[in-house]
Amino acid sequence: MPAKSTKFRLGACIAAALMLFGTNASAQSILIDSRSATYGDPWPASSKGPTATILNTRTLVTFNSLPTEGDYEVIGRIEVYSRWFGSTRKAMTLLGEKARSMGANAVVETGVWLAPAFPATVAPHGTGIAVRINDHQLLERLADSSSTWE
């Protein structure tokens, strides 16, 4: 008798699982809007602030210095490093990402180098000054052949 009751319980569990997990609703991710079957906006419209346009643009990373006068705001000195192998190009990318996260649209007086790091033998490091430049023409004048847009 115990074998029959075990088989019955197993069959009942399988049937319940099929009914529960066999529906369309359970096949969708909780991140998908069931009405449109697309991923919903994780950031409501009310959470976007005045700097949202700055944060969504590319960031200029340049070795050049700022002019003495102009429409800009210095945010501060930033430093980045990687714990893994890479080139100085990776350091430029990291500088752009960090500056953008602070609300800047440029990094000036950039320095990039390879230095010892654990667990890698050497890894990219970088430093610069994060700046929010309000004058688009000034931003374009700072860009040259050694600058990158991140």
Legacy VTK file of the C-alpha trace (Angstrom):
# vtk DataFile Version 3.0
C-alpha trace
ASCII
DATASET POLYDATA
POINTS 150 float
0.000 0.000 0.000
2.713 2.588 0.733
3.981 2.309 -2.850
0.552 3.180 -4.271
0.163 6.220 -2.026
3.675 7.403 -2.953
2.855 7.062 -6.658
-0.412 8.903 -6.092
1.340 11.759 -4.275
3.985 11.961 -6.986
1.327 12.058 -9.691
-0.625 14.724 -7.811
2.531 16.848 -7.433
3.333 16.574 -11.139
-0.233 17.488 -12.097
-0.197 20.485 -9.754
3.167 21.613 -11.135
1.916 21.356 -14.708
-1.187 23.363 -13.888
0.795 25.979 -11.972
3.754 26.369 -14.316
1.963 25.597 -17.557
0.132 28.935 -17.677
1.199 31.841 -19.877
1.645 34.204 -16.933
4.329 32.096 -15.350
6.312 31.923 -18.586
6.904 35.683 -18.573
9.509 37.522 -16.624
8.295 39.827 -13.880
10.178 42.599 -15.711
7.930 42.304 -18.758
4.781 44.385 -18.979
2.092 41.764 -19.710
-0.073 44.266 -21.632
2.552 45.155 -24.225
4.999 42.223 -23.819
7.916 44.650 -23.691
10.265 45.580 -20.940
8.829 48.360 -18.845
10.602 51.606 -18.000
12.524 50.932 -14.772
12.821 54.681 -14.132
9.516 56.501 -13.771
9.300 59.858 -15.556
9.239 61.689 -12.238
12.736 60.436 -11.297
14.521 62.170 -14.177
16.245 65.301 -12.979
17.713 68.323 -14.742
21.058 66.573 -15.327
19.524 63.637 -17.201
20.546 65.106 -20.563
24.149 65.521 -19.413
24.349 61.949 -18.147
23.058 60.479 -21.414
25.658 62.160 -23.635
29.185 61.161 -24.471
32.026 62.391 -22.299
35.150 64.009 -23.725
38.381 62.661 -22.212
41.302 64.883 -23.196
44.877 65.620 -22.190
44.264 69.346 -22.798
43.806 71.978 -20.088
40.805 74.243 -19.640
41.058 77.853 -20.798
41.241 80.487 -18.077
37.775 81.774 -18.947
34.667 80.011 -20.137
31.253 78.680 -19.202
32.212 75.579 -17.210
32.074 74.164 -13.695
34.930 72.116 -12.238
33.469 69.132 -10.390
36.672 67.641 -9.026
39.694 65.431 -9.448
39.011 61.792 -10.287
41.137 58.661 -10.231
40.406 55.269 -11.773
42.153 51.926 -12.018
41.480 48.412 -13.149
42.441 45.308 -11.240
42.866 43.363 -14.469
44.918 43.541 -17.655
44.136 46.218 -20.177
45.565 49.125 -22.103
45.622 52.815 -21.330
42.556 53.009 -23.615
40.629 51.171 -20.891
41.715 53.825 -18.385
40.310 56.514 -20.707
36.994 54.636 -20.820
36.919 54.314 -17.023
37.614 58.051 -16.645
34.714 58.877 -18.969
32.332 56.583 -17.097
33.275 57.965 -13.688
32.996 61.582 -14.846
29.601 60.910 -16.425
28.377 59.340 -13.172
29.304 62.602 -11.407
27.399 64.729 -13.927
30.436 65.872 -15.923
30.688 65.915 -19.704
34.490 66.231 -19.928
37.684 65.078 -18.256
40.642 67.422 -18.732
44.340 67.207 -17.850
44.073 63.445 -18.183
46.940 61.151 -17.289
46.895 57.413 -18.053
49.525 54.769 -17.328
50.107 51.094 -16.589
51.042 50.205 -13.017
51.331 47.101 -10.847
48.031 45.669 -9.681
46.843 42.476 -8.037
45.994 39.901 -9.404
47.263 41.237 -12.747
50.924 42.022 -13.235
50.152 45.495 -14.577
46.822 47.220 -15.135
45.560 50.575 -16.462
45.308 53.572 -14.140
44.155 57.109 -14.837
43.513 60.499 -13.349
41.962 63.746 -14.494
39.666 66.620 -13.605
35.925 66.145 -14.140
34.279 69.240 -15.624
30.757 70.171 -16.715
31.192 72.374 -19.771
28.073 74.368 -20.656
29.454 75.931 -23.860
29.271 73.369 -26.671
31.822 75.273 -28.789
34.339 75.194 -25.937
33.792 71.463 -25.589
34.459 70.954 -29.311
37.602 73.145 -29.194
39.071 70.973 -26.436
38.784 67.831 -28.581
41.851 66.940 -30.642
43.360 63.808 -32.201
44.540 62.433 -28.840
41.136 62.976 -27.165
38.429 60.342 -27.016
34.653 60.519 -26.681
33.444 57.974 -24.144
LINES 1 151
150 0 1 2 3 4 5 6 7 8 9 10 11 12 13 14 15 16 17 18 19 20 21 22 23 24 25 26 27 28 29 30 31 32 33 34 35 36 37 38 39 40 41 42 43 44 45 46 47 48 49 50 51 52 53 54 55 56 57 58 59 60 61 62 63 64 65 66 67 68 69 70 71 72 73 74 75 76 77 78 79 80 81 82 83 84 85 86 87 88 89 90 91 92 93 94 95 96 97 98 99 100 101 102 103 104 105 106 107 108 109 110 111 112 113 114 115 116 117 118 119 120 121 122 123 124 125 126 127 128 129 130 131 132 133 134 135 136 137 138 139 140 141 142 143 144 145 146 147 148 149
